Amino acid sequence: MSHPSCPVDNGLSPTGCPISTQAAAFNPFEGPYQVDPAEALRWAREEEPVFYSPELGYWVVTRYEDVKAVFRDNILFSPANALEKITPAPPKALDILARYGFNMQRTMVNEDEPDHMARRRLLLEDFLPENLARHEPAVRQLTRQYMDRFIDRGHADLVADMFFEIPLTVAMHFLGVPNEGAEELKKFAVAHTLNTWGRPTEEEQLEISENVGRFWQVANRILDDMWADPTGEGWMYETIRQHMKHPEIVTESYMRSMMMAILAAAHETTSNATANAFLTLLSNRDAWEDICENPALIPSAVEECLRVAGSIVAWRRVATAPAQVGGVDIPEGGKLLIVMASANKDPRHWENPDQIDIYRDNAAEHLTFGYGAHQCMGKNIGRMEMRVFLEEFSRRLPHMRLKEGQEFSYLPNTSFRGPEKLLVEWDPAQNPERRDPGVLQGGQSFRIGAPVKDDILRQVRVVGVTHIAIDVMRVDLQDPRGRDLPRWTAGAHIDLVSGTMRRKYSLCGSQDDTSTYSVCILREDEGRGGSVHFHEALKAGDMVHIAGPRNHFRLDEAASGHVLVAGGIGITPILAMADRLRALGKPYEIHYCGTSRDRMALLDRVVADHGSALQLHIKEEGGRLDLAALGAGLAGRQLWCCGPERMLDHLETLANDWPEGSLHVEHFSGVSSGLDPDKEHAFEVALKDSGLTLSVGNDQTLLDALTAAGVDVPCDCNEGLCGTCEVAVLEGEIDHRDKVLSSEERDGQDRMMACCSRAKGGKLVLGL
């Protein structure tokens, strides 16, 4: 294994790699990381995505795929250190904790397999979507009661007046425990956070230890009272009852430790996430006004806020054996700080990661809740509360604004983030309910769980329809309010939605022009009807919807050279790539194949802008591209191709003999999104990590069944094109129907695309 080169020697990491100047200077307890952790680690995402921090004694992981990979493997990367004090306690602090009988052991957060999953299966039921829905009326009632206290006042500190106490009350109700004094519990939660994830001075540690000790005593007194009569309702009562049935799985030490941990975590994360969301939206007035106008956008707005400003910034793991993360060696026992806030801004995964975009239909792929077997069980409670808060405020106080001039402060620690105060103000005379009391009777409920992606659509106006080749038209789209559209990268596409038709088209206009999106649509009379509909129905002035942009065909700008191959309408993403490579001054060549010049879209622009790098292969003129010769001449370059399926299939066969990673293709279409129940059979899936067994009907995709059970599996395309919905298969034979996996990967029978592939037999066992 090789080590990455580091530019400056500031000492050596435990694996012998020189520590760079920026890595040596990284301090998560103060400065930029406390203000904006993702921005503070921008340099790392670009230059040193996994680095050793001597300040922490941890490897810091900053990119999306690396963070996700660590979460995915909870055997190699154990959660055992998740609740370990990041700053060792001095002997006097330990003496204080001992005086209180403090004996924090493993909880669901930091325990290894098989104990973790055995307990999780027994205690999961209360967290299922159908069992969480009954809590929503109480959340809404509390929200209205608290708002009534200050709605005519014209100003509030949303943290003190609402966002701390309601999540605490909801958490206590869910757990089934009495709502002890809010201020005392807040003080205890702060102490627990600083004690575990902060860097207090030795003197501060003594005071913190007193509060942590008292917290331990309060938590255990509550547990003892519940244990004396375990017939009550709530998750902790259910935990006690499971202990009585399975004492070897739900042990007493687990219950006592979990009682303290969940009293802090169950409300603090939601309190901070809610404050962060309101700060984010009120700072981006267009987004706030959009949800006020259209509350259906609230679920997607919540996910976007969790992406850009989640309350859980980073988590920890420890390597149980020598490992590699992002090509960097991690020794056995090496500790990792995996920074989800940084991963959530990684441009390798997200289009426009720094932009607040409540129309981002893949925002639910954020890693704020973690990923894999240890993903936060309470995620859907937090989502529900945040949605209710936003729905009530956007309806009753749409004119609310941030108080100018306020400064925001955060509790200094590695892992949790939320403003200590959030001051807002408004003119009570403008409150909608003063003019229309019916506003108070409103309220929109939302489905429990991640938002439905197909519902997240941005309205645009068709500003131009131009026929540019035989059976090809260019469609130009703009925001109807004149706002800029999100930036996009070469290879990106949008979903175009008109009526019941929804199809994907690559963006092919100028990447620098944020006022307009352009797509080209080839009419295919033998297709599924989408292109015919768009050709016949679209005209300038029409209002349509789009989703995206998204990019599953992302250009590797660091490659030494590029060969770009387009077949017919496949020129659209290829042209965007050529534009980008020319702007970067990178070497490239284009091969554009077509039946005749009058059927080749954008030919004039390709010739004008890229003529020196262009080779045309026109069937009518006797031209034919030799794909085998093209592949043989790659010489270390990468080949990118978009075109007819037969061209792509031929290339993929040839690429079996090419160096790995040489070929990149984009398919036009995948499986049909509809299922024919007469041709399918139902099957079962057992989720090994979750302890659930689900039925997948003959009219239902595996992805649909997982989503209905509250299991979050991201998906972008629903056609087997993007690879986002890949799930691990532990047992069973797969009926592969995707366009992503290679033949070798399919033969391995260890992974499948949940949106389209199915079981050949009656059952699959999944690693979910």
C-alpha positions in Angstrom: 0.0 0.0 0.0 1.3 3.4 -0.9 0.9 6.6 1.1 -0.3 9.8 -0.5 2.4 12.5 -0.7 2.1 15.4 1.7 3.6 18.7 0.8 5.0 19.8 4.2 6.5 17.9 7.0 4.7 18.7 10.3 5.5 15.4 11.9 4.4 12.0 10.9 1.0 10.2 11.2 1.0 6.8 12.9 1.4 5.2 9.4 4.4 7.3 8.6 2.9 9.8 6.3 4.0 13.4 6.7 1.3 15.7 8.1 0.5 18.6 5.9 0.3 22.2 7.2 -3.5 22.3 6.8 -4.0 19.0 8.6 -1.7 20.1 11.4 -3.7 23.3 11.8 -7.1 21.6 11.8 -8.9 22.3 15.1 -12.6 21.3 15.3 -13.2 23.0 18.7 -12.8 26.5 17.6 -12.7 28.8 14.5 -14.0 28.0 11.1 -15.2 24.4 11.9 -17.5 25.7 14.6 -19.0 28.3 12.2 -19.4 26.1 9.1 -17.7 22.6 9.3 -18.3 21.9 5.6 -16.7 25.1 4.5 -13.8 24.6 6.9 -13.1 21.3 5.3 -13.4 22.4 1.6 -9.6 22.3 1.3 -9.6 18.7 2.5 -12.3 17.5 0.1 -10.3 18.9 -2.8 -6.7 18.2 -1.7 -6.5 15.7 1.1 -9.9 14.0 1.6 -8.6 11.7 4.3 -6.0 13.2 6.6 -4.5 12.6 10.0 -5.2 15.3 12.6 -2.6 15.5 15.4 -4.9 17.8 17.3 -7.4 15.0 17.6 -5.4 11.8 17.0 -8.0 10.9 14.4 -8.1 10.4 10.6 -10.6 12.8 9.3 -12.8 11.6 6.4 -14.4 14.3 4.3 -15.8 13.0 1.0 -19.3 11.5 0.4 -18.3 8.0 -0.9 -15.6 7.6 1.7 -17.9 8.5 4.6 -20.6 6.2 3.2 -18.1 3.4 2.8 -17.0 3.7 6.4 -20.7 3.7 7.6 -21.4 0.7 5.4 -18.8 -1.6 7.0 -19.5 -1.6 10.7 -17.4 -4.7 11.2 -14.1 -3.3 9.8 -15.0 0.2 11.2 -16.5 -0.4 14.6 -18.7 2.1 16.4 -17.1 1.2 19.7 -15.6 4.7 20.1 -18.8 6.7 19.2 -19.4 7.7 22.8 -15.8 7.7 24.0 -14.6 11.0 25.5 -12.7 12.7 22.8 -10.8 14.6 25.6 -9.5 12.3 28.3 -10.8 13.0 31.8 -8.4 14.0 34.5 -8.3 11.9 37.7 -10.4 14.4 39.7 -13.1 14.3 37.1 -13.2 10.5 37.2 -13.4 10.7 41.0 -16.5 12.9 40.7 -18.2 10.5 38.3 -17.4 7.6 40.5 -19.0 9.4 43.4 -22.3 9.4 41.5 -21.9 5.7 40.5 -21.5 6.7 36.8 -21.1 3.5 34.8 -21.9 4.3 31.2 -21.6 1.1 29.1 -22.5 0.2 25.5 -25.7 1.5 23.9 -27.2 0.9 20.5 -25.0 3.7 19.2 -21.6 2.2 20.1 -22.1 -1.5 20.3 -20.7 -4.1 17.8 -22.4 -7.0 16.1 -24.0 -9.3 16.8 -25.2 -7.5 20.0 -26.3 -4.4 18.1 -28.6 -6.0 15.6 -30.1 -8.4 18.2 -31.2 -5.5 20.3 -32.2 -3.3 17.4 -34.6 -6.0 16.1 -36.3 -6.3 19.4 -36.7 -2.5 19.9 -37.5 -1.3 16.3 -41.3 -1.6 16.2 -42.1 1.8 17.8 -40.0 3.5 15.1 -41.9 2.1 12.1 -43.7 4.7 10.1 -47.2 3.3 10.8 -46.5 3.5 14.6 -45.0 7.1 14.4 -48.0 8.6 12.7 -50.1 8.7 15.8 -47.7 11.2 17.4 -48.2 13.9 14.8 -51.5 15.4 16.3 -49.8 15.9 19.6 -46.8 17.6 17.9 -49.1 19.9 16.0 -51.1 20.8 19.1 -48.0 21.6 21.1 -46.7 23.7 18.2 -49.9 25.8 18.1 -49.9 26.2 21.8 -46.4 27.5 22.0 -46.9 29.8 19.0 -50.0 31.2 20.7 -47.8 32.5 23.5 -45.8 34.8 21.3 -47.6 35.3 18.0 -49.0 38.7 19.0 -45.7 39.7 20.5 -43.9 40.4 17.3 -40.6 38.8 18.3 -39.2 35.6 19.7 -36.1 33.6 20.4 -37.2 30.4 18.6 -34.7 28.2 20.5 -35.7 29.3 24.0 -39.4 29.9 23.2 -40.1 26.7 21.3 -37.4 24.6 19.6 -35.9 23.2 22.7 -39.0 22.5 24.8 -41.3 20.9 22.2 -38.8 18.2 21.0 -38.0 17.5 24.6 -41.7 17.1 25.4 -42.2 14.9 22.4 -39.2 12.8 23.3 -40.4 12.3 26.8 -43.8 11.3 25.5 -42.3 8.9 23.0 -40.1 7.3 25.6 -42.9 7.2 28.2 -41.0 9.0 30.9 -42.1 12.1 32.9 -41.1 15.4 31.5 -38.5 16.5 34.2 -37.6 20.1 34.4 -36.7 21.3 30.9 -33.9 23.7 32.1 -32.2 20.9 34.2 -32.3 18.5 31.3 -31.0 21.1 29.0 -28.0 21.7 31.3 -27.5 17.9 31.5 -27.6 17.5 27.7 -25.0 20.3 27.3 -22.8 18.7 29.9 -23.1 15.3 28.2 -22.2 16.8 24.8 -19.2 18.7 26.0 -18.1 15.7 28.1 -18.2 13.4 25.1 -17.4 15.4 22.0 -15.9 18.7 23.4 -12.5 19.9 24.6 -13.1 21.5 28.0 -10.3 22.6 30.2 -9.4 20.5 33.2 -11.3 23.0 35.5 -14.3 22.9 33.2 -14.3 19.1 33.3 -14.8 19.1 37.0 -18.1 21.1 36.7 -19.1 19.1 33.7 -18.5 15.8 35.6 -20.8 17.0 38.4 -23.6 17.6 35.8 -23.0 14.3 34.0 -23.1 12.5 37.4 -26.4 14.1 38.3 -27.7 13.3 34.8 -26.8 9.7 35.4 -28.6 9.6 38.7 -31.7 11.3 37.3 -31.8 8.9 34.3 -31.5 5.9 36.5 -34.1 7.1 39.0 -36.6 7.5 36.2 -35.7 4.0 34.9 -36.1 2.5 38.4 -39.6 4.1 38.7 -40.6 2.7 35.4 -39.2 -0.7 36.2 -41.3 -0.9 39.4 -44.4 -0.8 37.2 -43.5 -1.7 33.6 -47.0 -1.6 32.2 -46.9 1.9 30.9 -46.8 3.1 27.3 -43.6 4.3 25.6 -40.3 3.0 24.1 -38.5 2.7 27.4 -41.4 0.7 28.9 -41.1 -1.6 25.9 -37.3 -1.8 26.5 -38.0 -2.9 30.0 -40.5 -5.5 28.9 -38.0 -6.9 26.3 -35.4 -7.1 29.1 -37.8 -9.2 31.1 -38.3 -11.5 28.1 -34.7 -11.5 26.8 -32.4 -10.4 29.6 -29.4 -11.8 27.8 -30.0 -9.4 24.8 -31.5 -6.3 26.5 -29.2 -6.3 29.5 -29.6 -4.1 32.6 -26.4 -2.3 31.9 -27.7 -1.6 28.4 -30.9 -0.1 29.7 -29.2 2.1 32.3 -26.7 3.4 29.7 -29.4 3.8 27.0 -31.7 5.7 29.4 -29.1 8.5 29.8 -28.0 8.5 26.2 -31.5 8.7 24.7 -32.6 11.4 27.1 -30.0 13.6 25.6 -30.0 12.4 22.0 -33.8 12.1 21.5 -34.5 15.8 21.7 -31.2 17.6 21.3 -30.6 16.5 17.7 -34.2 17.6 16.6 -33.9 20.9 18.5 -30.7 21.8 16.8 -31.8 20.5 13.4 -35.0 22.6 13.6 -33.1 25.8 14.6 -30.6 25.2 11.7 -33.5 24.7 9.2 -35.3 27.9 10.2 -32.0 29.8 10.1 -31.2 28.3 6.6 -34.6 29.1 5.1 -35.0 32.5 6.6 -31.6 33.4 5.3 -32.7 32.2 1.8 -35.9 34.2 1.4 -36.8 32.7 -2.0 -36.9 29.2 -0.4 -38.9 30.4 2.5 -41.5 32.1 0.3 -41.7 29.0 -1.9 -42.8 26.8 1.0 -45.2 29.5 2.3 -46.8 29.5 -1.2 -46.6 25.7 -1.6 -46.5 23.7 1.6 -46.1 20.5 -0.4 -42.5 21.5 -0.7 -41.9 21.2 3.0 -40.7 17.6 3.1 -38.1 18.3 0.4 -37.1 21.5 2.2 -36.5 19.6 5.4 -34.2 17.2 3.6 -32.3 20.0 2.0 -31.8 21.7 5.3 -30.6 18.4 6.9 -28.1 18.2 4.0 -26.7 21.7 4.3 -27.2 22.3 8.0 -27.8 19.1 9.8 -27.5 19.0 13.6 -25.2 15.9 13.5 -21.9 17.1 12.0 -19.6 14.2 12.5 -19.5 10.7 14.0 -16.7 8.4 14.9 -15.4 4.9 14.1 -12.4 2.8 15.0 -10.6 0.3 12.6 -10.6 -3.3 13.8 -7.9 -4.3 11.3 -5.6 -2.5 8.9 -7.8 -0.8 6.3 -7.8 1.8 3.5 -10.2 4.7 3.2 -10.0 6.8 0.1 -6.6 5.2 -0.7 -5.1 6.2 2.7 -3.8 3.5 5.1 -5.5 3.3 8.4 -3.8 1.1 11.0 -5.7 -1.4 13.3 -7.0 0.7 16.2 -6.9 3.9 14.1 -9.7 6.3 15.0 -11.8 8.0 12.4 -13.8 11.3 12.5 -16.2 10.9 9.6 -17.6 14.3 8.8 -21.1 14.0 7.4 -21.5 17.8 7.0 -18.5 17.7 4.6 -19.8 14.7 2.7 -23.1 16.5 2.3 -21.3 19.3 0.4 -19.1 17.0 -1.8 -19.4 18.1 -5.5 -18.5 14.6 -6.6 -22.0 13.5 -5.4 -24.1 16.7 -5.5 -24.8 19.2 -8.2 -24.4 22.7 -6.8 -23.6 21.5 -3.3 -23.2 25.0 -1.9 -26.6 26.1 -3.1 -29.8 25.9 -1.0 -32.2 24.2 -3.4 -35.5 22.9 -1.9 -36.3 21.3 -5.3 -33.3 19.0 -5.0 -34.9 15.7 -5.4 -32.0 13.6 -4.1 -31.5 15.6 -0.9 -32.6 12.6 1.1 -29.3 10.9 0.2 -27.7 13.2 2.8 -25.7 11.3 5.5 -26.8 13.4 8.4 -28.7 10.4 9.8 -25.7 8.1 9.1 -26.0 5.2 6.8 -26.3 1.4 7.0 -27.0 -0.7 10.0 -26.5 2.1 12.5 -28.6 4.7 10.7 -30.5 6.8 13.2 -33.7 4.9 14.3 -35.3 8.2 15.3 -34.9 9.9 11.9 -38.6 9.9 11.1 -39.6 11.4 14.4 -37.2 14.3 13.7 -38.5 14.7 10.1 -42.1 14.7 11.3 -41.5 17.4 14.0 -39.5 19.6 11.6 -42.3 19.4 8.9 -45.0 20.3 11.4 -43.0 23.3 12.7 -42.4 24.6 9.1 -46.0 24.0 8.1 -47.4 25.9 11.1 -44.9 28.8 10.9 -45.2 29.2 7.1 -49.0 29.4 7.4 -49.3 31.6 10.5 -46.1 33.7 10.2 -45.1 33.9 6.5 -43.8 37.4 7.1 -41.4 36.4 9.9 -37.8 37.4 9.3 -34.5 37.1 11.1 -33.6 39.9 13.4 -30.8 41.9 11.8 -27.4 42.2 13.4 -27.5 39.0 15.5 -24.5 36.8 15.8 -24.8 33.1 16.1 -22.8 31.0 18.6 -22.5 27.2 18.8 -21.6 24.8 21.6 -17.9 23.9 20.8 -17.6 20.2 20.0 -16.8 17.9 17.1 -20.2 16.4 16.4 -23.3 18.5 17.2 -24.3 21.9 15.9 -27.2 24.3 16.4 -27.4 28.0 17.3 -27.8 28.8 21.0 -30.2 31.6 20.0 -32.4 32.3 17.0 -34.0 35.8 17.1 -36.9 36.5 14.8 -39.4 39.3 14.4 -42.6 40.2 12.5 -45.4 42.8 12.4 -48.3 41.2 14.4 -50.7 43.5 12.4 -49.8 41.4 9.3 -50.6 38.1 10.9 -52.8 36.2 8.4 -55.1 34.9 11.1 -56.2 38.5 12.0 -57.7 38.8 8.6 -58.8 35.2 8.2 -59.5 33.1 11.3 -59.8 30.1 9.0 -56.0 30.0 8.9 -56.0 28.5 12.3 -58.1 25.5 11.1 -55.5 24.7 8.4 -52.8 22.1 8.6 -51.3 19.7 6.1 -50.1 16.2 7.2 -47.2 14.5 5.4 -46.4 10.9 4.8 -44.0 9.6 7.5 -40.6 8.9 6.1 -38.4 10.3 3.3 -40.2 12.5 0.8 -41.6 11.0 -2.4 -39.0 12.0 -5.0 -41.5 12.1 -7.9 -43.4 14.9 -6.0 -40.3 17.2 -5.9 -40.7 19.3 -9.1 -39.6 22.7 -10.2 -42.0 24.7 -12.4 -40.4 26.2 -15.5 -41.7 28.0 -18.6 -41.0 26.9 -22.2 -39.5 29.9 -23.8 -38.5 28.3 -27.1 -39.1 25.3 -29.2 -36.8 25.0 -32.3 -36.6 22.2 -34.8 -32.8 21.7 -35.3 -32.7 18.5 -37.3 -35.1 15.9 -38.8 -37.2 14.6 -35.8 -35.1 16.6 -33.3 -36.2 19.7 -31.5 -34.5 21.9 -28.9 -36.5 23.1 -25.9 -35.4 26.1 -23.9 -36.7 26.5 -20.3 -36.6 29.4 -17.8 -37.8 30.0 -14.3 -41.2 31.9 -14.6 -40.2 34.4 -12.0 -36.9 35.2 -13.6 -34.7 33.5 -11.0 -31.5 31.7 -11.9 -31.7 28.0 -12.4 -29.2 25.7 -10.5 -25.8 25.4 -12.1 -25.1 22.0 -13.7 -22.0 20.0 -14.7 -21.1 18.3 -18.0 -23.0 15.1 -18.4 -26.0 16.2 -16.2 -29.6 15.7 -17.1 -33.1 16.8 -16.0 -36.4 15.0 -15.9 -38.9 16.8 -18.1 -42.5 16.4 -16.9 -45.6 17.4 -18.9 -48.9 15.9 -18.0 -48.4 12.2 -17.3 -45.1 12.1 -19.3 -41.8 12.1 -17.5 -38.6 11.6 -19.4 -34.8 12.2 -18.9 -32.9 14.5 -21.2 -29.3 15.6 -21.1 -28.6 19.3 -20.7 -26.8 20.7 -23.7 -26.8 24.5 -23.5 -24.2 26.8 -22.0 -23.1 25.7 -18.5 -22.4 29.4 -17.7 -25.9 30.5 -18.5 -28.0 30.0 -15.4 -31.1 31.7 -16.9 -31.9 28.9 -19.3 -31.8 25.1 -19.6 -31.8 23.6 -23.1 -32.5 20.0 -24.0 -32.9 18.2 -27.3 -35.6 15.7 -27.9 -35.5 13.0 -30.6 -38.9 12.0 -31.8 -39.2 8.2 -31.5 -42.5 6.9 -32.9 -41.8 3.4 -31.8 -40.8 4.5 -28.2 -42.9 4.7 -25.1 -44.7 7.8 -26.2 -42.9 10.5 -24.2 -40.9 12.0 -27.1 -44.0 12.0 -29.4 -46.0 13.8 -26.6 -43.3 16.5 -26.2 -43.0 17.0 -30.0 -46.7 17.4 -30.5 -47.7 19.2 -27.3 -44.9 21.6 -26.2 -45.0 25.2 -27.4 -43.5 28.5 -26.2 -45.3 29.8 -23.2 -46.3 26.4 -21.8 -45.7 25.7 -18.1 -44.0 22.4 -17.4 -42.0 20.9 -14.5 -38.5 19.5 -14.2 -36.5 17.5 -11.6 -32.8 17.9 -11.2 -30.3 18.5 -12.5 -28.5 15.3 -11.6 -25.4 13.7 -13.0 -24.8 10.0 -13.4 -22.3 10.6 -16.3 -19.9 12.8 -14.5 -16.8 13.8 -16.4 -13.4 12.9 -14.8 -11.6 16.2 -15.3 -8.4 14.9 -13.9 -7.9 12.2 -16.6 -4.9 12.6 -18.8 -7.0 12.6 -22.0 -10.6 12.0 -23.2 -12.1 10.3 -26.2 -15.8 11.4 -26.6 -18.1 9.3 -28.7 -21.7 10.3 -29.7 -24.2 8.3 -31.6 -27.1 10.4 -32.9 -28.9 12.3 -30.1 -26.2 11.1 -27.7 -24.3 14.2 -28.8 -26.1 16.2 -26.1 -24.1 15.2 -23.0 -21.0 14.7 -25.2 -21.1 18.3 -26.4 -21.3 19.6 -22.8 -18.3 17.5 -22.0 -16.4 18.9 -25.0 -17.3 22.4 -23.9 -16.0 21.8 -20.5 -12.7 20.2 -21.6 -12.1 23.0 -24.0 -12.6 25.6 -21.2 -10.2 23.6 -19.0 -7.6 23.4 -21.8 -7.6 19.5 -21.6 -6.8 17.3 -24.6 -9.9 15.6 -26.2 -11.2 14.2 -29.4 -14.9 13.8 -30.5 -16.3 11.1 -32.7 -19.9 12.0 -33.8 -21.8 9.2 -35.6 -25.0 9.7 -37.5 -27.0 8.4 -40.5 -27.1 11.7 -42.4 -26.1 15.4 -41.7 -29.7 16.6 -41.6 -30.5 14.1 -38.8 -27.5 15.1 -36.6 -28.5 17.5 -33.9 -26.3 20.5 -33.0 -23.9 19.6 -35.9 -23.2 23.2 -36.8 -22.3 24.1 -33.2 -20.1 21.0 -32.8 -18.2 21.9 -36.0 -17.9 25.6 -35.1 -16.8 25.1 -31.5 -14.8 21.8 -31.7 -13.9 21.3 -35.4 -10.2 20.8 -34.7 -11.0 17.9 -32.4 -13.9 16.5 -34.4 -14.2 13.4 -36.6 -17.5 12.8 -38.2 -18.7 9.2 -39.1 -21.8 9.6 -41.3 -23.4 6.4 -42.7 -24.9 8.1 -45.8 -21.4 9.3 -46.7 -19.7 5.9 -46.1 -18.3 6.7 -42.7 -18.2 4.1 -40.0 -16.5 4.3 -36.6 -14.2 1.3 -35.8 -14.9 1.0 -32.1 -12.4 -1.8 -31.6 -9.6 0.3 -33.1 -10.7 3.3 -31.0 -10.5 1.3 -27.8 -7.1 -0.1 -28.8 -5.8 3.4 -29.2 -6.9 4.8 -25.9 -3.3 4.8 -24.5 -4.3 5.7 -20.9 -7.1 8.0 -21.9 -10.8 7.5 -21.0 -13.6 6.9 -23.4 -17.0 8.5 -22.9 -19.9 7.4 -25.0 -23.6 8.1 -25.3 -25.6 6.6 -28.1 -27.9 3.7 -29.2 -28.0 0.6 -27.0 -26.3 -1.5 -29.7 -23.3 0.8 -29.7 -23.1 0.8 -25.9 -23.5 -3.0 -25.7 -20.7 -3.4 -28.2 -18.4 -1.1 -26.3 -19.1 -2.8 -23.0 -18.1 -6.1 -24.6 -14.9 -4.7 -26.0 -14.1 -3.0 -22.7 -13.7 -6.4 -21.0 -10.2 -6.4 -22.4 -9.5 -2.7 -21.6 -7.9 -1.3 -18.4 -10.5 -1.0 -15.7 -12.2 2.4 -15.6 -11.4 3.2 -19.3 -15.0 3.2 -20.5 -17.9 5.4 -19.3 -21.4 5.1 -21.0 -24.8 6.7 -20.5 -27.8 4.7 -21.5 -30.9 6.4 -23.0 -33.4 4.1 -21.4 -33.6 1.3 -19.0 -36.4 -1.0 -17.9 -40.0 0.0 -18.2 -41.1 1.8 -15.0 -44.3 -0.2 -15.0 -44.7 -3.8 -14.0 -47.0 -6.3 -15.6 -48.4 -8.3 -12.7 -49.4 -11.1 -15.0 -45.7 -11.7 -15.9 -44.3 -11.2 -12.4 -44.3 -13.2 -9.2 -44.4 -12.1 -5.5 -41.4 -12.8 -3.3 -40.1 -12.2 0.2 -37.1 -10.2 1.4 -35.6 -10.6 4.8 -33.6 -7.6 6.0 -30.9 -9.1 8.1 -29.7 -5.9 9.7 -33.3 -4.6 10.5 -34.8 -7.9 11.5 -37.8 -7.3 9.2 -39.3 -9.6 6.6 -41.3 -7.9 3.8 -43.5 -9.1 1.0 -42.9 -7.7 -2.5 -46.1 -8.0 -4.6 -46.2 -8.9 -8.2 -47.3 -5.3 -8.9 -44.6 -3.8 -6.7 -40.9 -3.1 -7.0 -38.5 -4.0 -4.2 -37.8 -0.3 -3.8 -41.5 0.4 -3.2 -41.7 -2.3 -0.6 -38.6 -1.0 1.3 -39.8 2.6 1.2 -43.2 1.6 2.5 -41.5 -0.1 5.5 -39.6 3.1 6.3 -36.2 1.7 5.0 -34.5 4.6 3.2 -32.9 3.5 0.0 -32.0 6.4 -2.3 -32.9 6.2 -6.0 -32.5 8.7 -8.7 -33.9 7.2 -11.9 -36.3 4.3 -11.1 -35.1 2.7 -14.4 -32.0 0.8 -13.4 -29.7 3.4 -15.0 -28.0 5.3 -12.2 -26.9 2.7 -9.6 -28.0 4.8 -6.7 -30.4 2.2 -5.3 -27.9 -0.7 -5.0 -28.5 -3.0 -2.1 -26.4 -5.9 -0.8 -27.7 -9.4 -1.4 -26.6 -12.0 1.1 -28.8 -15.0 -0.1 -31.0 -15.8 -3.0 -30.9 -15.7 -6.8 -31.3 -12.3 -8.5 -33.3 -11.5 -11.7 -31.1 -8.6 -12.8 -32.8 -5.9 -15.0 -30.5 -2.9 -14.6 -28.1 -1.2 -17.0 -25.5 -0.5 -14.4 -23.8 -3.8 -13.3 -21.2 -5.5 -15.4 -21.7 -9.2 -16.3 -19.0 -10.1 -13.8 -20.8 -8.1 -11.1 -24.1 -9.8 -12.0 -22.5 -13.2 -11.8 -21.4 -12.4 -8.2 -25.0 -12.4 -7.1 -24.2 -10.1 -4.2 -25.8 -6.9 -5.2 -28.9 -5.6 -7.1 -30.7 -2.5 -8.1 -33.8 -2.2 -5.9 -35.8 -0.1 -8.4 -36.0 -2.7 -11.1 -34.4 -6.1 -10.3 -36.3 -8.9 -8.6 -35.9 -12.3 -7.1 -35.8 -15.3 -9.4 -37.1 -17.5 -6.6 -39.3 -16.9 -3.6 -36.9 -15.1 -1.2 -33.9 -12.8 -1.0 -31.9 -11.9 2.1 -30.6 -8.3 2.0 -27.9 -6.5 4.0 -30.3 -3.8 5.2 
